[in-house]
């Protein structure tokens, strides 16, 4: 496609779509952080030279792409994982009877390597956050509360340690198995304690920059979770 065709294609796009493009670029160029509030409508109108209705349509486009969250009476805020829809892999349409096994199998393939890389790249603030999450998990469990949000954050923090943005965006798509696995294992005696021991071992391996220790702990955690969930581990993954 030559430049003339490209320019014609751009002009053919509706104004709200072009403003949505400018908003995406603004978010990237200004390095806006999770939860950051976008400028008010009046400021965006002046900035892009468009009407209020155009700004609103452009913002709605970003909302459908899970880039921003519109809060009535408060404003528009950057989503926690911009661009990542709640179910990007379409897992709700997968065979639900097989889903938990496949999610855990996928985690077994990926997370030991993530933990190993995290041990090489972690920063002090990562360790502080991980330890706080382990404490919150234990406290929630002891009080009979749902500890899975902290479990999810703990694994997400390990991905954060890698500094790999692709990995940080990939893992939430498969961590649905943490919540699903909870319902499979909550009645299994000692399941939480075994998971907690693995979490602590992963934390120590990462804290000590010991990649192999972190890798083995993550693998053991996944294998134990699969066992407690009644999921058979393919022999090839045990080698």
C-alpha positions as CSV (number, residue, x, y, z in Angstrom):
1,X,0.0,0.0,0.0
2,X,1.5,3.4,-1.0
3,X,1.4,6.6,1.1
4,X,-1.6,8.0,-0.8
5,X,-3.7,4.9,-0.1
6,X,-2.6,5.0,3.6
7,X,-3.6,8.7,3.9
8,X,-7.0,7.9,2.3
9,X,-7.5,5.0,4.7
10,X,-6.8,7.3,7.7
11,X,-9.3,9.9,6.4
12,X,-11.9,7.3,5.9
13,X,-11.9,6.4,9.6
14,X,-14.4,8.2,11.7
15,X,-13.3,11.0,13.9
16,X,-13.9,9.2,17.3
17,X,-11.7,6.4,16.1
18,X,-8.9,8.8,15.2
19,X,-9.2,10.5,18.6
20,X,-9.2,7.1,20.3
21,X,-5.8,6.5,18.5
22,X,-4.5,9.8,19.9
23,X,-5.7,8.9,23.4
24,X,-3.8,5.6,23.2
25,X,-0.7,7.4,22.1
26,X,-1.1,9.9,24.9
27,X,-1.4,7.1,27.5
28,X,1.8,5.5,26.1
29,X,3.9,8.7,25.7
30,X,3.0,10.0,29.1
31,X,3.7,6.6,30.7
32,X,0.4,6.7,32.6
33,X,0.3,4.2,35.4
34,X,-2.4,1.8,36.5
35,X,-5.3,3.7,38.1
36,X,-4.2,7.1,36.7
37,X,-7.0,9.5,35.9
38,X,-7.3,10.8,32.4
39,X,-7.7,14.5,31.8
40,X,-11.2,15.9,32.1
41,X,-13.5,16.0,29.0
42,X,-13.0,19.8,28.6
43,X,-9.2,19.4,28.5
44,X,-9.4,16.6,26.0
45,X,-11.7,18.6,23.8
46,X,-9.2,21.5,23.7
47,X,-6.2,19.2,23.3
48,X,-7.6,17.4,20.2
49,X,-9.8,20.2,18.9
50,X,-13.0,18.1,18.9
51,X,-16.5,18.2,20.4
52,X,-17.6,16.7,23.7
53,X,-19.6,14.0,22.0
54,X,-16.5,13.0,20.0
55,X,-14.4,12.7,23.1
56,X,-17.1,10.6,24.8
57,X,-17.3,8.2,21.8
58,X,-13.5,7.9,21.7
59,X,-13.3,7.1,25.4
60,X,-16.0,4.5,25.0
61,X,-13.9,2.8,22.3
62,X,-11.0,2.6,24.8
63,X,-13.5,1.2,27.4
64,X,-14.5,-1.6,25.1
65,X,-10.8,-2.4,24.6
66,X,-10.4,-2.6,28.4
67,X,-7.9,0.3,28.3
68,X,-9.9,2.7,30.5
69,X,-12.6,2.4,33.2
70,X,-15.4,5.0,33.2
71,X,-16.6,5.7,36.8
72,X,-19.8,7.6,37.0
73,X,-19.3,10.9,38.7
74,X,-15.5,10.3,39.2
75,X,-13.9,10.3,35.8
76,X,-12.0,8.0,33.5
77,X,-9.2,5.9,34.8
78,X,-6.5,3.6,33.2
79,X,-7.3,-0.1,33.8
80,X,-5.0,-2.3,35.8
81,X,-4.0,-4.3,32.7
82,X,-4.7,-2.0,29.7
83,X,-5.9,-3.8,26.7
84,X,-6.3,-7.1,28.4
85,X,-9.9,-8.2,28.3
86,X,-11.3,-10.4,31.1
87,X,-11.3,-13.5,28.9
88,X,-8.9,-12.9,26.1
89,X,-8.4,-16.6,25.4
90,X,-12.1,-17.3,25.3
91,X,-11.8,-19.8,28.2
92,X,-15.5,-19.5,29.0
93,X,-16.2,-21.3,25.7
94,X,-13.7,-24.1,26.4
95,X,-14.7,-27.5,27.7
96,X,-15.2,-26.6,31.3
97,X,-14.7,-30.2,32.5
98,X,-11.2,-30.2,31.0
99,X,-10.4,-26.6,31.7
100,X,-8.9,-26.9,35.2
101,X,-6.6,-29.7,34.0
102,X,-5.5,-27.7,31.0
103,X,-4.9,-24.5,33.0
104,X,-2.8,-26.3,35.5
105,X,-0.9,-28.1,32.8
106,X,-0.1,-24.7,31.1
107,X,1.1,-23.3,34.4
108,X,3.3,-26.3,35.0
109,X,4.9,-25.6,31.6
110,X,5.4,-21.9,32.2
111,X,5.7,-20.9,35.8
112,X,8.9,-22.7,36.8
113,X,10.7,-20.8,34.1
114,X,9.1,-17.5,35.3
115,X,10.2,-18.2,38.9
116,X,13.8,-18.9,37.7
117,X,14.0,-15.7,35.8
118,X,12.4,-13.8,38.7
119,X,15.3,-14.9,40.9
120,X,17.7,-13.2,38.6
121,X,15.9,-9.9,38.2
122,X,13.9,-9.3,41.4
123,X,14.3,-6.0,43.2
124,X,14.0,-5.3,47.0
125,X,10.5,-3.8,46.6
126,X,9.3,-7.0,44.9
127,X,10.5,-9.1,47.9
128,X,8.7,-6.8,50.3
129,X,5.5,-7.1,48.4
130,X,5.8,-10.9,48.1
131,X,6.3,-11.4,51.8
132,X,3.4,-9.1,52.6
133,X,1.2,-11.2,50.3
134,X,2.3,-14.4,51.9
135,X,1.4,-13.0,55.3
136,X,-2.0,-11.9,54.0
137,X,-2.7,-15.3,52.6
138,X,-2.0,-17.0,55.9
139,X,-4.1,-14.5,57.8
140,X,-7.0,-15.0,55.5
141,X,-6.8,-18.8,55.7
142,X,-6.6,-18.7,59.5
143,X,-9.8,-16.6,59.6
144,X,-11.6,-18.8,57.1
145,X,-11.6,-16.1,54.5
146,X,-11.0,-16.4,50.7
147,X,-7.2,-16.1,50.3
148,X,-7.1,-16.5,46.5
149,X,-6.9,-12.8,45.7
150,X,-3.5,-12.7,47.6
151,X,-2.5,-16.0,45.9
152,X,-3.2,-14.5,42.5
153,X,-1.2,-11.3,43.5
154,X,1.7,-13.4,44.7
155,X,2.1,-15.3,41.4
156,X,1.6,-12.0,39.5
157,X,4.3,-10.4,41.6
158,X,6.7,-13.2,40.5
159,X,5.9,-12.3,36.9
160,X,6.5,-8.7,37.8
161,X,10.0,-9.6,39.0
162,X,11.0,-10.7,35.5
163,X,10.5,-7.2,34.0
164,X,9.0,-9.0,31.0
165,X,5.8,-7.1,30.1
166,X,4.6,-9.9,27.9
167,X,4.8,-12.3,30.8
168,X,3.0,-9.9,33.1
169,X,0.1,-9.8,30.6
170,X,0.1,-13.5,29.9
171,X,-0.1,-15.0,33.3
172,X,-3.5,-13.4,34.3
173,X,-5.1,-15.2,31.4
174,X,-4.2,-18.6,33.0
175,X,-4.5,-17.7,36.7
176,X,-8.2,-18.4,36.5
177,X,-7.0,-21.8,37.7
178,X,-6.1,-20.4,41.1
179,X,-9.8,-19.7,41.8
180,X,-10.9,-22.8,40.1
181,X,-8.3,-24.9,41.9
182,X,-9.4,-23.5,45.2
183,X,-12.8,-25.0,44.8
184,X,-11.2,-28.3,43.8
185,X,-8.8,-28.5,46.7
186,X,-10.4,-26.6,49.7
187,X,-11.7,-29.9,51.1
188,X,-8.4,-31.8,50.6
189,X,-6.7,-32.1,54.0
190,X,-3.3,-30.3,54.1
191,X,-3.7,-28.7,50.6
192,X,-3.3,-25.2,51.8
193,X,-0.3,-26.1,54.0
194,X,1.5,-27.8,51.2
195,X,0.8,-24.8,48.9
196,X,2.0,-22.4,51.6
197,X,5.3,-24.3,52.0
198,X,5.9,-24.2,48.2
199,X,5.1,-20.5,48.1
200,X,7.6,-19.8,50.9
201,X,10.3,-21.9,49.1
202,X,9.6,-20.0,45.9
203,X,10.0,-16.7,47.8
204,X,13.3,-17.8,49.4
205,X,14.7,-19.0,46.1
206,X,13.8,-15.6,44.5
207,X,15.1,-13.7,47.5
208,X,18.5,-15.5,47.4
209,X,18.8,-15.1,43.6
210,X,18.8,-18.9,43.4
211,X,17.1,-19.7,40.1
212,X,17.2,-23.5,40.4
213,X,15.7,-23.4,43.9
214,X,12.9,-21.1,42.7
215,X,12.3,-23.2,39.6
216,X,12.1,-26.5,41.6
217,X,9.7,-24.9,44.1
218,X,7.4,-23.6,41.4
219,X,7.4,-27.0,39.7
220,X,6.7,-28.8,43.0
221,X,3.8,-26.3,43.7
222,X,2.2,-27.0,40.3
223,X,2.6,-30.8,40.6
224,X,1.1,-30.7,44.2
225,X,-1.8,-28.6,43.1
226,X,-2.5,-30.9,40.2
227,X,-2.4,-33.9,42.5
228,X,-4.7,-32.3,45.0
229,X,-7.1,-31.3,42.2
230,X,-7.2,-34.9,41.0
231,X,-5.5,-33.9,37.7
232,X,-3.2,-36.5,36.1
233,X,0.2,-35.2,35.1
234,X,1.5,-36.2,31.6
235,X,4.5,-38.5,32.1
236,X,6.5,-36.3,29.7
237,X,6.2,-33.4,32.1
238,X,7.7,-35.4,34.9
239,X,11.1,-35.9,33.2
